[in-house]
């Protein structure tokens, strides 16, 4: 998740949900477009993550995942891709 996250602490679903919430809040502050459920960018139930914000390579709303660490990393990569600078198209 983060190089500063303590390795000895076991990652929990709520940790990832809050990590993703922080990423999404920053995305909105940087001028990103909000999605229909901005108050709930990611919810984890068992081995499935539910999200209206993240496609997580399958384009759906429900995403099965291998580990919480991989889920957090996938969300970070997707959010980084969304926030990359895109110059305006010239006519």
JORASUL-V362768 format. One record per residue. PSI is psi as a letter, one per 20 degrees, with the letter a starting at -180 (* if undefined). BURIAL is b if it has 9 or more other ideal C-beta (glycine too) atoms within 8 Angstrom, else e. D_LAST is the distance of its C-alpha to the last C-alpha in whole Angstrom. Layout:
BEGIN
PSI:BURIAL:D_LAST / PSI:BURIAL:D_LAST
END
This chain:
BEGIN
f:b:41 / q:e:41 / i:e:43 / i:e:45 / p:e:46 / p:e:50 / h:e:50 / i:e:54 / p:e:52 / p:e:52 / p:b:48 / q:e:49 / g:e:46 / h:e:46 / g:b:45 / g:b:42 / g:b:41 / h:e:41 / g:b:39 / h:b:36 / g:b:37 / g:e:36 / g:b:33 / h:b:32 / g:e:33 / g:e:31 / g:b:28 / g:b:28 / h:e:29 / j:e:26 / j:e:23 / q:e:23 / p:e:23 / q:e:27 / r:e:29 / h:e:31 / m:e:34 / i:b:33 / i:e:37 / m:e:38 / h:b:35 / p:b:38 / p:e:41 / p:b:44 / o:e:47 / c:e:49 / k:e:47 / p:b:44 / p:b:41 / p:b:39 / p:b:36 / i:e:33 / g:b:31 / p:b:31 / h:e:31 / l:b:33 / i:e:32 / i:e:34 / j:e:31 / a:e:34 / h:e:36 / p:e:39 / o:b:39 / q:e:42 / q:b:42 / g:e:45 / q:e:45 / h:b:44 / g:e:43 / h:b:41 / g:b:39 / g:b:39 / g:b:37 / g:b:35 / g:b:34 / g:b:33 / g:e:31 / g:b:29 / h:b:28 / g:e:27 / h:e:25 / h:e:23 / i:e:23 / q:e:21 / p:e:19 / o:e:15 / q:e:12 / q:e:9 / p:e:7 / q:e:4 / *:e:0
END
